[in-house]
Amino acid sequence: MKIIKVLGSGCAKCSKSVELIKAVAQEQGTAVSVEKETSPQTMMEYGVMSTPAVVIDEVLVHSGSVPQAADIKEWLA
């Protein structure tokens, strides 16, 4: 199971990112745990300067926008 964290302030883009990641994972049949992280401390630990940001298994893979479905599919493969 992949552990995915969506880092952000809890804005609409962050929520949309969470929903999209869950939808793509379900479509692919990939087991994931998706968590929202709103702590500025956590964002600083990953070096995130713009949100939403996506961390998969403790590796920052995206930041600054809602990820595209094609990108999410690659991350989950």
C-alpha positions as CSV (number, residue, x, y, z in Angstrom):
1,M,0.0,0.0,0.0
2,K,1.3,3.4,-0.9
3,I,1.1,6.2,1.7
4,I,0.1,9.4,0.0
5,K,0.0,12.8,1.7
6,V,-1.5,15.9,0.2
7,L,0.0,19.0,1.7
8,G,-1.8,22.3,1.8
9,S,-4.0,24.7,3.7
10,G,-7.2,22.7,3.1
11,C,-8.2,24.8,0.1
12,A,-10.4,23.6,-2.7
13,K,-7.4,22.6,-4.9
14,C,-6.1,20.5,-2.0
15,S,-9.4,18.7,-1.6
16,K,-9.7,18.2,-5.4
17,S,-6.2,16.6,-5.4
18,V,-7.2,14.2,-2.7
19,E,-10.4,13.2,-4.5
20,L,-8.6,12.8,-7.8
21,I,-5.9,10.6,-6.3
22,K,-8.5,8.4,-4.6
23,A,-10.5,8.1,-7.9
24,V,-7.4,7.2,-10.0
25,A,-6.2,4.6,-7.4
26,Q,-9.6,3.0,-7.2
27,E,-9.8,2.9,-11.0
28,Q,-6.4,1.2,-11.2
29,G,-7.2,-1.1,-8.2
30,T,-4.2,0.3,-6.3
31,A,-4.3,0.2,-2.5
32,V,-3.5,3.7,-1.1
33,S,-3.8,5.6,2.1
34,V,-4.5,9.3,1.4
35,E,-4.0,11.8,4.2
36,K,-4.4,15.6,4.2
37,E,-1.6,17.5,6.0
38,T,-2.3,21.1,6.8
39,S,0.6,21.7,9.2
40,P,3.1,24.5,8.0
41,Q,5.8,22.5,9.9
42,T,5.2,19.4,7.8
43,M,5.3,21.5,4.6
44,M,8.6,23.0,5.6
45,E,10.0,19.6,6.4
46,Y,9.4,18.6,2.7
47,G,10.6,21.9,1.4
48,V,7.2,22.7,-0.1
49,M,6.9,26.3,-1.3
50,S,3.5,26.1,-3.1
51,T,0.5,23.9,-2.6
52,P,-1.1,21.6,-3.1
53,A,1.8,19.2,-2.9
54,V,1.8,15.4,-3.1
55,V,4.2,13.2,-1.2
56,I,4.2,9.4,-1.9
57,D,6.0,7.1,0.4
58,E,7.9,10.1,1.9
59,V,9.1,11.4,-1.5
60,L,7.8,14.8,-2.8
61,V,6.5,14.1,-6.3
62,H,4.5,17.2,-7.1
63,S,3.7,20.7,-5.9
64,G,2.0,23.9,-7.0
65,S,-1.1,22.7,-8.7
66,V,-3.8,20.0,-8.9
67,P,-2.0,17.0,-10.4
68,Q,-3.1,15.6,-13.7
69,A,-4.7,12.1,-13.8
70,A,-1.9,10.8,-16.2
71,D,0.7,11.9,-13.6
72,I,-1.1,10.1,-10.8
73,K,-1.3,6.9,-12.9
74,E,2.5,7.0,-13.3
75,W,3.1,7.6,-9.6
76,L,0.9,4.6,-8.7
77,A,2.3,2.2,-11.3
